[in-house]
Amino acid sequence: MTFRFARHTNDLEQIKSFYIDILGFELLGNFVKHNDYDGIFIGKSKENWHLEFTKSEEIVHFNFNEDDILVFYPNNKIEFDFIMNKIQSKKIEFVEAKNPYWNENGKMILDPDGYRIIISDLKIKQ
């Protein structure tokens, strides 16, 4: 099975930069003016999942809460440290998770739209 998480955004370029330059994902594809939507596909080329972000003339009014989180599990300490260094070099602040489990097993940041992202060190601890 392949998994795609699709979400609308107001700033496609800012989202693209965040997920590629900071989290280390790849641009897998894109489309322009498909039924008045522009979009990008971001992920890892050898994985069976990806993120899709779309933009149109419609302004998005985000509706989410503190427990709406995307969780990423780096495969090793090198990958985890690389992401942490990128986050710190871009002066992105860590935020406290509502669920204490995530504070014990990762670091939370916000993406440019304000959605919560956890970079978990759980696989590294095992």
C-alpha positions in Angstrom: 0.0 0.0 0.0 1.2 3.5 -0.7 0.3 6.4 1.6 -0.2 10.0 0.6 -0.9 12.8 3.1 -2.4 15.8 1.2 -2.9 19.3 2.6 -3.6 22.7 1.2 -1.3 25.7 2.0 -1.2 29.4 1.4 2.6 29.4 0.6 3.8 26.5 -1.5 7.4 27.8 -1.8 7.8 28.2 2.0 6.5 24.7 2.6 8.7 23.3 -0.1 11.8 24.9 1.4 10.9 23.7 4.9 10.3 20.1 4.1 13.3 19.8 1.7 15.9 22.1 3.1 15.3 21.5 6.8 13.8 18.0 7.1 15.8 16.6 4.2 13.0 15.3 2.0 13.1 15.2 -1.8 10.9 16.9 -4.3 9.3 13.9 -6.1 7.2 15.8 -8.5 4.9 18.8 -9.1 2.1 20.1 -11.1 1.0 23.6 -12.2 -2.6 24.9 -12.9 -4.2 21.4 -12.7 -7.9 22.4 -12.3 -6.5 25.7 -10.9 -4.3 24.0 -8.3 -0.5 24.0 -8.1 1.1 21.2 -6.1 4.2 19.4 -5.0 5.0 15.9 -3.9 7.6 15.6 -1.2 9.1 12.5 0.4 11.9 10.0 -0.1 12.2 8.3 -3.5 12.6 4.8 -2.1 9.7 5.0 0.3 6.0 4.1 -0.3 4.7 7.3 1.1 4.8 11.0 0.3 3.3 14.4 1.3 1.3 16.4 -1.2 0.9 20.1 -0.7 -1.4 22.1 -3.0 -2.2 25.8 -3.4 -5.0 27.6 -5.2 -6.5 31.1 -5.2 -8.5 30.1 -2.1 -7.0 31.3 1.2 -6.7 28.5 3.8 -7.9 29.1 7.3 -6.2 26.3 9.2 -8.2 24.3 11.6 -6.1 21.9 13.8 -5.3 21.3 17.4 -2.3 20.4 19.5 -2.7 16.7 18.9 -2.6 16.9 15.1 1.0 15.9 14.5 3.1 14.5 11.8 5.8 12.2 13.3 9.0 11.4 11.5 11.4 8.7 12.8 15.0 9.2 11.5 16.7 5.9 10.8 19.8 6.6 12.8 21.6 9.2 15.0 23.4 10.8 12.0 20.1 11.5 10.3 18.5 12.8 13.6 21.5 15.0 14.3 21.5 16.4 10.7 17.9 17.4 11.1 18.5 18.9 14.6 21.4 20.9 13.3 19.3 22.3 10.4 16.5 23.3 12.7 18.9 25.1 15.0 20.8 26.8 12.2 17.5 28.2 10.9 16.7 29.3 14.4 13.4 27.3 14.5 12.2 27.1 18.0 11.2 23.8 19.6 7.8 23.8 21.2 6.3 21.7 24.0 4.0 18.9 23.0 0.7 18.6 24.8 1.2 14.8 25.1 4.2 14.3 27.4 5.1 11.1 25.4 6.4 13.2 22.6 8.5 15.4 24.9 10.2 12.3 26.1 10.7 10.7 22.6 11.4 13.6 20.3 11.5 17.3 19.5 8.5 19.2 18.3 8.6 22.2 15.8 6.0 24.0 13.7 6.0 24.0 10.0 5.4 27.3 8.1 1.6 26.7 8.3 1.8 26.1 12.1 1.2 22.3 11.9 3.1 20.4 14.5 6.0 18.2 13.5 7.8 15.7 15.7 11.3 14.5 14.9 11.4 11.4 17.1 14.5 9.8 18.5 12.6 6.6 19.5 14.3 4.4 16.8 17.7 5.6 18.0 17.0 4.8 21.6 16.1 1.2 20.9 
